[in-house]
Amino acid sequence: MPQLLAALLPSKQWLKSTFWLQHFLSFASPPKPVFLFQSTSSGFRFNSYAANRRLSTIPVRLDQPEDGSSDLDKLRVLRQKIEVSGITLDDSCVPGRYHHLICPKCNGGQLMERSLSLHITQDRNFAMWRCFRSTCGWAGRVLLESSAAYSEVTNNWMTVDSLGLEPLGDKLIAYFGERMISEKTLYRNAVMQLSGNQSGQLIIMSVIAFTYRQNGLLVGCKYRSMGKRFWQEKGTEKILYGLDDIQEANEIIIVEGELDKLSVEEAGFCNCVSVPGGAPQKVSAKELPSLDKDTAYHYLWNCKEYLDKASRIILATDGDSPGQALAEELARRLGKERCWRVSWPKKEDSSCFKDANEVLKNLGADALREVIENAELYEVNSSIQEI
């Protein structure tokens, strides 16, 4: 009898993980990436996390629900798509919860663990799943409005060692110190550097590595050379930098660069994230793109479940024209009615400081805190003119 119960119940490691009840978390090291979702009536897309991995994708054609269908009809169609992938659902699999099932690919191993975590969104527009047995890793997702279901297998994991990262050296610590960023803030945000030896090649110049993490897991990395050249790890899914800092935040600050996120933290605000890329040259004159065409802002929809919790979003993008255009594009997608905009203070020559780090360096942490606290409500009918 004890052996039978051991086969049917999740492992002790599974039960001990309270975090597992909310998010996908790996059983054993190395950790596996998370599959994110963005369900919305205005057509935002979803992406799978690739993170420098090879994925196998298998499309399955299925019927679509009719317009105006009820929640029960939507759930019926979504369940049909899930079951086509081989997953057996029962009546306990209801929207809005995480369910632990037997994986049809590995059957839970010898212990028949319920290693497959499946989640159906509350609005019944999306479902995703992942097996967390280290020897399996089968994952997939289905979208109600799509005619295809996809299953994926991830073969490798991203780690600090695999990226060739190491703790910051004295040179880069001094570089950040000149910009008023403390070692404590660097450590808390897991800022690292590329190792001096990459695949047998000596790296002479210092390269900063801003590690992107979600639920504590390494999911991406952005590099910055001392010559201010930027590049990112290929194949990774775009998310906001510092995402874990806004997991339960009701108020969020969005800046334009990783250095600005660190600067805002020096001013006393940890509930800050940075966009992963640069700003557009101008605001698009077109309506918001459809689900599959809003490529420049995938990072927003990959973090939608975090952003949806916020009732107040402070946009602290750069003060130049591209930075203002970025603020407008973000506000259009996040909802101007819950956005506030920061106005950077003026210098002696009547021009304005460009960003958070400039204010921190020249005026100090208290001044930066005051600027953020004095952000003004974004005008709902406002728009930035094309440049």
Secondary structure as a PSIPRED ss2 file (coil, helix, strand):
# PSIPRED VFORMAT (PSIPRED V4.0)

   1 M C   1.000  0.000  0.000
   2 P H   0.000  1.000  0.000
   3 Q H   0.000  1.000  0.000
   4 L H   0.000  1.000  0.000
   5 L H   0.000  1.000  0.000
   6 A H   0.000  1.000  0.000
   7 A H   0.000  1.000  0.000
   8 L H   0.000  1.000  0.000
   9 L C   1.000  0.000  0.000
  10 P C   1.000  0.000  0.000
  11 S C   1.000  0.000  0.000
  12 K H   0.000  1.000  0.000
  13 Q H   0.000  1.000  0.000
  14 W H   0.000  1.000  0.000
  15 L H   0.000  1.000  0.000
  16 K H   0.000  1.000  0.000
  17 S C   1.000  0.000  0.000
  18 T H   0.000  1.000  0.000
  19 F H   0.000  1.000  0.000
  20 W H   0.000  1.000  0.000
  21 L H   0.000  1.000  0.000
  22 Q C   1.000  0.000  0.000
  23 H C   1.000  0.000  0.000
  24 F C   1.000  0.000  0.000
  25 L C   1.000  0.000  0.000
  26 S C   1.000  0.000  0.000
  27 F C   1.000  0.000  0.000
  28 A C   1.000  0.000  0.000
  29 S C   1.000  0.000  0.000
  30 P C   1.000  0.000  0.000
  31 P C   1.000  0.000  0.000
  32 K C   1.000  0.000  0.000
  33 P C   1.000  0.000  0.000
  34 V C   1.000  0.000  0.000
  35 F C   1.000  0.000  0.000
  36 L C   1.000  0.000  0.000
  37 F C   1.000  0.000  0.000
  38 Q C   1.000  0.000  0.000
  39 S C   1.000  0.000  0.000
  40 T C   1.000  0.000  0.000
  41 S C   1.000  0.000  0.000
  42 S C   1.000  0.000  0.000
  43 G C   1.000  0.000  0.000
  44 F C   1.000  0.000  0.000
  45 R C   1.000  0.000  0.000
  46 F C   1.000  0.000  0.000
  47 N C   1.000  0.000  0.000
  48 S C   1.000  0.000  0.000
  49 Y C   1.000  0.000  0.000
  50 A C   1.000  0.000  0.000
  51 A C   1.000  0.000  0.000
  52 N C   1.000  0.000  0.000
  53 R C   1.000  0.000  0.000
  54 R C   1.000  0.000  0.000
  55 L C   1.000  0.000  0.000
  56 S C   1.000  0.000  0.000
  57 T C   1.000  0.000  0.000
  58 I C   1.000  0.000  0.000
  59 P C   1.000  0.000  0.000
  60 V E   0.000  0.000  1.000
  61 R E   0.000  0.000  1.000
  62 L C   1.000  0.000  0.000
  63 D C   1.000  0.000  0.000
  64 Q C   1.000  0.000  0.000
  65 P C   1.000  0.000  0.000
  66 E C   1.000  0.000  0.000
  67 D C   1.000  0.000  0.000
  68 G C   1.000  0.000  0.000
  69 S C   1.000  0.000  0.000
  70 S C   1.000  0.000  0.000
  71 D H   0.000  1.000  0.000
  72 L H   0.000  1.000  0.000
  73 D H   0.000  1.000  0.000
  74 K H   0.000  1.000  0.000
  75 L H   0.000  1.000  0.000
  76 R H   0.000  1.000  0.000
  77 V H   0.000  1.000  0.000
  78 L H   0.000  1.000  0.000
  79 R H   0.000  1.000  0.000
  80 Q H   0.000  1.000  0.000
  81 K H   0.000  1.000  0.000
  82 I H   0.000  1.000  0.000
  83 E H   0.000  1.000  0.000
  84 V H   0.000  1.000  0.000
  85 S C   1.000  0.000  0.000
  86 G C   1.000  0.000  0.000
  87 I C   1.000  0.000  0.000
  88 T C   1.000  0.000  0.000
  89 L C   1.000  0.000  0.000
  90 D C   1.000  0.000  0.000
  91 D C   1.000  0.000  0.000
  92 S C   1.000  0.000  0.000
  93 C C   1.000  0.000  0.000
  94 V C   1.000  0.000  0.000
  95 P C   1.000  0.000  0.000
  96 G C   1.000  0.000  0.000
  97 R C   1.000  0.000  0.000
  98 Y E   0.000  0.000  1.000
  99 H E   0.000  0.000  1.000
 100 H E   0.000  0.000  1.000
 101 L E   0.000  0.000  1.000
 102 I C   1.000  0.000  0.000
 103 C C   1.000  0.000  0.000
 104 P C   1.000  0.000  0.000
 105 K C   1.000  0.000  0.000
 106 C C   1.000  0.000  0.000
 107 N C   1.000  0.000  0.000
 108 G C   1.000  0.000  0.000
 109 G C   1.000  0.000  0.000
 110 Q C   1.000  0.000  0.000
 111 L C   1.000  0.000  0.000
 112 M C   1.000  0.000  0.000
 113 E C   1.000  0.000  0.000
 114 R C   1.000  0.000  0.000
 115 S C   1.000  0.000  0.000
 116 L E   0.000  0.000  1.000
 117 S E   0.000  0.000  1.000
 118 L E   0.000  0.000  1.000
 119 H E   0.000  0.000  1.000
 120 I E   0.000  0.000  1.000
 121 T C   1.000  0.000  0.000
 122 Q C   1.000  0.000  0.000
 123 D C   1.000  0.000  0.000
 124 R C   1.000  0.000  0.000
 125 N C   1.000  0.000  0.000
 126 F E   0.000  0.000  1.000
 127 A E   0.000  0.000  1.000
 128 M E   0.000  0.000  1.000
 129 W E   0.000  0.000  1.000
 130 R E   0.000  0.000  1.000
 131 C E   0.000  0.000  1.000
 132 F C   1.000  0.000  0.000
 133 R C   1.000  0.000  0.000
 134 S C   1.000  0.000  0.000
 135 T C   1.000  0.000  0.000
 136 C C   1.000  0.000  0.000
 137 G C   1.000  0.000  0.000
 138 W E   0.000  0.000  1.000
 139 A E   0.000  0.000  1.000
 140 G E   0.000  0.000  1.000
 141 R E   0.000  0.000  1.000
 142 V E   0.000  0.000  1.000
 143 L E   0.000  0.000  1.000
 144 L C   1.000  0.000  0.000
 145 E C   1.000  0.000  0.000
 146 S C   1.000  0.000  0.000
 147 S C   1.000  0.000  0.000
 148 A E   0.000  0.000  1.000
 149 A E   0.000  0.000  1.000
 150 Y E   0.000  0.000  1.000
 151 S E   0.000  0.000  1.000
 152 E E   0.000  0.000  1.000
 153 V E   0.000  0.000  1.000
 154 T C   1.000  0.000  0.000
 155 N C   1.000  0.000  0.000
 156 N C   1.000  0.000  0.000
 157 W C   1.000  0.000  0.000
 158 M C   1.000  0.000  0.000
 159 T C   1.000  0.000  0.000
 160 V H   0.000  1.000  0.000
 161 D H   0.000  1.000  0.000
 162 S H   0.000  1.000  0.000
 163 L H   0.000  1.000  0.000
 164 G C   1.000  0.000  0.000
 165 L E   0.000  0.000  1.000
 166 E E   0.000  0.000  1.000
 167 P E   0.000  0.000  1.000
 168 L C   1.000  0.000  0.000
 169 G C   1.000  0.000  0.000
 170 D H   0.000  1.000  0.000
 171 K H   0.000  1.000  0.000
 172 L H   0.000  1.000  0.000
 173 I H   0.000  1.000  0.000
 174 A H   0.000  1.000  0.000
 175 Y H   0.000  1.000  0.000
 176 F H   0.000  1.000  0.000
 177 G H   0.000  1.000  0.000
 178 E H   0.000  1.000  0.000
 179 R C   1.000  0.000  0.000
 180 M C   1.000  0.000  0.000
 181 I C   1.000  0.000  0.000
 182 S C   1.000  0.000  0.000
 183 E H   0.000  1.000  0.000
 184 K H   0.000  1.000  0.000
 185 T H   0.000  1.000  0.000
 186 L H   0.000  1.000  0.000
 187 Y H   0.000  1.000  0.000
 188 R H   0.000  1.000  0.000
 189 N C   1.000  0.000  0.000
 190 A C   1.000  0.000  0.000
 191 V E   0.000  0.000  1.000
 192 M E   0.000  0.000  1.000
 193 Q E   0.000  0.000  1.000
 194 L E   0.000  0.000  1.000
 195 S C   1.000  0.000  0.000
 196 G C   1.000  0.000  0.000
 197 N E   0.000  0.000  1.000
 198 Q E   0.000  0.000  1.000
 199 S C   1.000  0.000  0.000
 200 G C   1.000  0.000  0.000
 201 Q E   0.000  0.000  1.000
 202 L E   0.000  0.000  1.000
 203 I C   1.000  0.000  0.000
 204 I C   1.000  0.000  0.000
 205 M C   1.000  0.000  0.000
 206 S C   1.000  0.000  0.000
 207 V E   0.000  0.000  1.000
 208 I E   0.000  0.000  1.000
 209 A E   0.000  0.000  1.000
 210 F E   0.000  0.000  1.000
 211 T E   0.000  0.000  1.000
 212 Y E   0.000  0.000  1.000
 213 R E   0.000  0.000  1.000
 214 Q E   0.000  0.000  1.000
 215 N C   1.000  0.000  0.000
 216 G C   1.000  0.000  0.000
 217 L E   0.000  0.000  1.000
 218 L E   0.000  0.000  1.000
 219 V E   0.000  0.000  1.000
 220 G E   0.000  0.000  1.000
 221 C E   0.000  0.000  1.000
 222 K E   0.000  0.000  1.000
 223 Y E   0.000  0.000  1.000
 224 R E   0.000  0.000  1.000
 225 S E   0.000  0.000  1.000
 226 M C   1.000  0.000  0.000
 227 G C   1.000  0.000  0.000
 228 K C   1.000  0.000  0.000
 229 R C   1.000  0.000  0.000
 230 F E   0.000  0.000  1.000
 231 W E   0.000  0.000  1.000
 232 Q E   0.000  0.000  1.000
 233 E C   1.000  0.000  0.000
 234 K C   1.000  0.000  0.000
 235 G C   1.000  0.000  0.000
 236 T C   1.000  0.000  0.000
 237 E C   1.000  0.000  0.000
 238 K C   1.000  0.000  0.000
 239 I C   1.000  0.000  0.000
 240 L C   1.000  0.000  0.000
 241 Y E   0.000  0.000  1.000
 242 G C   1.000  0.000  0.000
 243 L H   0.000  1.000  0.000
 244 D H   0.000  1.000  0.000
 245 D H   0.000  1.000  0.000
 246 I H   0.000  1.000  0.000
 247 Q C   1.000  0.000  0.000
 248 E C   1.000  0.000  0.000
 249 A C   1.000  0.000  0.000
 250 N C   1.000  0.000  0.000
 251 E E   0.000  0.000  1.000
 252 I E   0.000  0.000  1.000
 253 I E   0.000  0.000  1.000
 254 I E   0.000  0.000  1.000
 255 V E   0.000  0.000  1.000
 256 E C   1.000  0.000  0.000
 257 G C   1.000  0.000  0.000
 258 E H   0.000  1.000  0.000
 259 L H   0.000  1.000  0.000
 260 D H   0.000  1.000  0.000
 261 K H   0.000  1.000  0.000
 262 L H   0.000  1.000  0.000
 263 S H   0.000  1.000  0.000
 264 V H   0.000  1.000  0.000
 265 E H   0.000  1.000  0.000
 266 E H   0.000  1.000  0.000
 267 A C   1.000  0.000  0.000
 268 G C   1.000  0.000  0.000
 269 F C   1.000  0.000  0.000
 270 C C   1.000  0.000  0.000
 271 N C   1.000  0.000  0.000
 272 C E   0.000  0.000  1.000
 273 V E   0.000  0.000  1.000
 274 S E   0.000  0.000  1.000
 275 V C   1.000  0.000  0.000
 276 P C   1.000  0.000  0.000
 277 G C   1.000  0.000  0.000
 278 G C   1.000  0.000  0.000
 279 A C   1.000  0.000  0.000
 280 P C   1.000  0.000  0.000
 281 Q C   1.000  0.000  0.000
 282 K C   1.000  0.000  0.000
 283 V C   1.000  0.000  0.000
 284 S C   1.000  0.000  0.000
 285 A C   1.000  0.000  0.000
 286 K C   1.000  0.000  0.000
 287 E C   1.000  0.000  0.000
 288 L C   1.000  0.000  0.000
 289 P C   1.000  0.000  0.000
 290 S C   1.000  0.000  0.000
 291 L C   1.000  0.000  0.000
 292 D C   1.000  0.000  0.000
 293 K C   1.000  0.000  0.000
 294 D C   1.000  0.000  0.000
 295 T H   0.000  1.000  0.000
 296 A H   0.000  1.000  0.000
 297 Y H   0.000  1.000  0.000
 298 H H   0.000  1.000  0.000
 299 Y H   0.000  1.000  0.000
 300 L H   0.000  1.000  0.000
 301 W H   0.000  1.000  0.000
 302 N H   0.000  1.000  0.000
 303 C C   1.000  0.000  0.000
 304 K H   0.000  1.000  0.000
 305 E H   0.000  1.000  0.000
 306 Y H   0.000  1.000  0.000
 307 L H   0.000  1.000  0.000
 308 D C   1.000  0.000  0.000
 309 K C   1.000  0.000  0.000
 310 A C   1.000  0.000  0.000
 311 S C   1.000  0.000  0.000
 312 R E   0.000  0.000  1.000
 313 I E   0.000  0.000  1.000
 314 I E   0.000  0.000  1.000
 315 L E   0.000  0.000  1.000
 316 A E   0.000  0.000  1.000
 317 T C   1.000  0.000  0.000
 318 D C   1.000  0.000  0.000
 319 G C   1.000  0.000  0.000
 320 D C   1.000  0.000  0.000
 321 S H   0.000  1.000  0.000
 322 P H   0.000  1.000  0.000
 323 G H   0.000  1.000  0.000
 324 Q H   0.000  1.000  0.000
 325 A H   0.000  1.000  0.000
 326 L H   0.000  1.000  0.000
 327 A H   0.000  1.000  0.000
 328 E H   0.000  1.000  0.000
 329 E H   0.000  1.000  0.000
 330 L H   0.000  1.000  0.000
 331 A H   0.000  1.000  0.000
 332 R H   0.000  1.000  0.000
 333 R H   0.000  1.000  0.000
 334 L H   0.000  1.000  0.000
 335 G C   1.000  0.000  0.000
 336 K H   0.000  1.000  0.000
 337 E H   0.000  1.000  0.000
 338 R H   0.000  1.000  0.000
 339 C E   0.000  0.000  1.000
 340 W E   0.000  0.000  1.000
 341 R E   0.000  0.000  1.000
 342 V C   1.000  0.000  0.000
 343 S C   1.000  0.000  0.000
 344 W C   1.000  0.000  0.000
 345 P C   1.000  0.000  0.000
 346 K E   0.000  0.000  1.000
 347 K C   1.000  0.000  0.000
 348 E C   1.000  0.000  0.000
 349 D C   1.000  0.000  0.000
 350 S C   1.000  0.000  0.000
 351 S C   1.000  0.000  0.000
 352 C E   0.000  0.000  1.000
 353 F C   1.000  0.000  0.000
 354 K C   1.000  0.000  0.000
 355 D C   1.000  0.000  0.000
 356 A H   0.000  1.000  0.000
 357 N H   0.000  1.000  0.000
 358 E H   0.000  1.000  0.000
 359 V H   0.000  1.000  0.000
 360 L H   0.000  1.000  0.000
 361 K H   0.000  1.000  0.000
 362 N H   0.000  1.000  0.000
 363 L H   0.000  1.000  0.000
 364 G C   1.000  0.000  0.000
 365 A H   0.000  1.000  0.000
 366 D H   0.000  1.000  0.000
 367 A H   0.000  1.000  0.000
 368 L H   0.000  1.000  0.000
 369 R H   0.000  1.000  0.000
 370 E H   0.000  1.000  0.000
 371 V H   0.000  1.000  0.000
 372 I H   0.000  1.000  0.000
 373 E H   0.000  1.000  0.000
 374 N C   1.000  0.000  0.000
 375 A C   1.000  0.000  0.000
 376 E E   0.000  0.000  1.000
 377 L E   0.000  0.000  1.000
 378 Y C   1.000  0.000  0.000
 379 E C   1.000  0.000  0.000
 380 V C   1.000  0.000  0.000
 381 N C   1.000  0.000  0.000
 382 S C   1.000  0.000  0.000
 383 S C   1.000  0.000  0.000
 384 I C   1.000  0.000  0.000
 385 Q C   1.000  0.000  0.000
 386 E C   1.000  0.000  0.000
 387 I C   1.000  0.000  0.000
